[in-house]
Amino acid sequence: MPRRLLKRMMPHPDRIKGSKSLQFMGNLLHDPNLWHLNRHSVSRAMAVGLFVALMPIPLQMAVAAAIAILVRSNLPISVSLVWLTNPVTMPPIFFAQYQVGVLLLGTSERSMPMELSVTWLMAELHHIWQPLLLGSLVVGTIVAALGYVLTLLYWRMWVSRNWQRRKLRRRRQSPE
């Protein structure tokens, strides 16, 4: 895994643990798995971050952090992945998840206005919340499971490739 790159990008655990705004968490932030870059911690972080990113909920970063602490996944990766859904990507992602929910529930799709507004959303929320929530849960679960498995596979492939390279270097360097 590109560990060095990830380590350079991640904040230092001591800096976060010492933050005055996070002192209310006590010793919860002292678990090494929240900060280590190992195969299982990063894979769980991918699953947590992707799942929460695809949920239409407020405070996604806080939810991702809480789940990451519960399942002992890498905290910075879990929290940063929720930014996959940002103000630019959120409308098409949530619309696609709404479509999946409509398909699964077998309901009729609501017509979308040319220009989305908060007024329209509040008026239509009671019609669209069920398909949106179901679609989000289904898509979020599938994407999280794929993220978990693909990260495990990629990590294993990376380690295996590095072992092969080491073997090859040793063969070339050994005198015959």
Secondary structure, 3 states (H helix, E strand, C coil): CCHHHHHHHCCCHHHHHCCHHHHHHHHHHHCHHHCCCCHHHHHHHHHHHHHHHCCCCCCHHHHHHHHHHHHCCCHHHHHHHHHHCCCCCHHHHHHHHHHHHHHHHCCCCCCCCCCCCHHHHHHHHHHHHHHHHHHHHHHHHHHHHHHHHHHHHHHHHHHHHHHHHHHHHHHHHCCC
